[in-house]
């Protein structure tokens, strides 16, 4: 099997859906008997009392993505909601019709929130990240 470079791996991950990536992380954790952890938490725990660590600990690491309005391209927004979440067609349509509503059940990390916001705004929706 050919060894993939870091850039090739990142390109592969970029093409995956959130569900596929989540399944990959779970399988990776099981295979190598490790647990994925946020680097901020490790840095804060490693140097308690340090001013830099206190600033990092205060930085928000979980975000809520809220669909404010679907805009003119409602069908495109529904498609993006389905691509970002595990919702079916009816559930995604109900979420879009009931805006403003949170897109995800619970909070997500900064990268997922930014990706979701960009995708939904690209489809014509109004999105807020809190």
N, C-alpha and C positions, 0 to 999 in steps of 0.2 A: 504494500500500500504506500502510495506517495505521501510524503510529509507536506502538510499545508503550511504556508507562511501565516504570520499573524494577520496580515492584511487580507489574505484569502479567507481566513476564518471569519474575520469581521464582516467581509462582504457576504459570506454565507449566512451569518446571523442576521444581517440587515434584510435579507430576503425572506426570513421566517416570520410567521405571524406570532403574536404574543402567546397564543396557546401552544404552538410548536416549541417556542423558546422556553416556556415554562416547563413543558414535558422534558425537554432536553436537560434543563437544570436539575430537575428531580432525578432523572436517570444518571446524570453525572455524579450527583451527591451519593446515590445508592452504590454506584460502581466503585467510586474511590473512597467511600466511607468518610465524606467530608460534609460540612455544612456551610452554605454561602452566607456571609455576614457582611454588613455594611462597613466599609473602611472607616467611616467617620466614628462609629461606635468603638472600634479598636483603637483609633488614635486618641479619643477622649478617655478611654479606660487606661491607656498606657501612660498618660501624663496628667493625673488628676491635679487640679490646682493651678496648672499652667494657664496663662491668659489666652494663648492661642487655642488650647484645647477647649477652654470655656466658650470661646467664640464659635468654634466648630460645633460644639454640642448644642448651641442655641440656634444654629442654622436649621431651617426647616428641611426635613428629609422625606416627608410624606405629603402628598398633594391630592387635592380633590379636583377632578375635572368636571365642570358643570356646563351642560349644553344650555345656553340661554335662549337661542332661537335657531330654527332650521334654515331660515333664509329662503331664497327663491328655488334652490335645487334640493328639494326635500328628498328625492329618491337617492341622489348622490350621498347625502348625509346619512341616510338609512344604511346604504352600502358600507360607508366608512365605519359606522357604529358596529355593524356586523363583523367587519374585518378586525376591529380593535377589541371586541368582546366575544364572549361565547353565546351571545343572544341569538335567538332565532328571528325570523323575519317579523313575526307578529310582535314580539317583545321589543325589537329595535324600533318598529313603527310606533308602538305605544310610547316609548321613551321620547322619540322625536316629537310626536303629537302633544305630549304632556310637558314640553319644555317650559320653564327651566327645571332641569333635573340633573342629578349626578350621572355621569356616563358609566362609571365603574362602581361595583359594590365594594365600598370601602375606599381606602386611599392607596395611591400608587407612588412609585419613586419619581424623582424629577425627570429622568430620561423618558419614562413612559408618558408622563403628563405633557412634556413638550412635544413628543411625537404625536400624541392624540390631538393636542391643540392644533398643531400644524396640519394634520390630515383633515380634521373637521373644518378648519377655516379654509383650507384649500377646496373643500367641497361646497363652501358658501355659508357655513354655519357661524353663529356667534358663540364663542366659548370663553369661559372664565376659569382660571386656575387659582385655587386658594390653597 
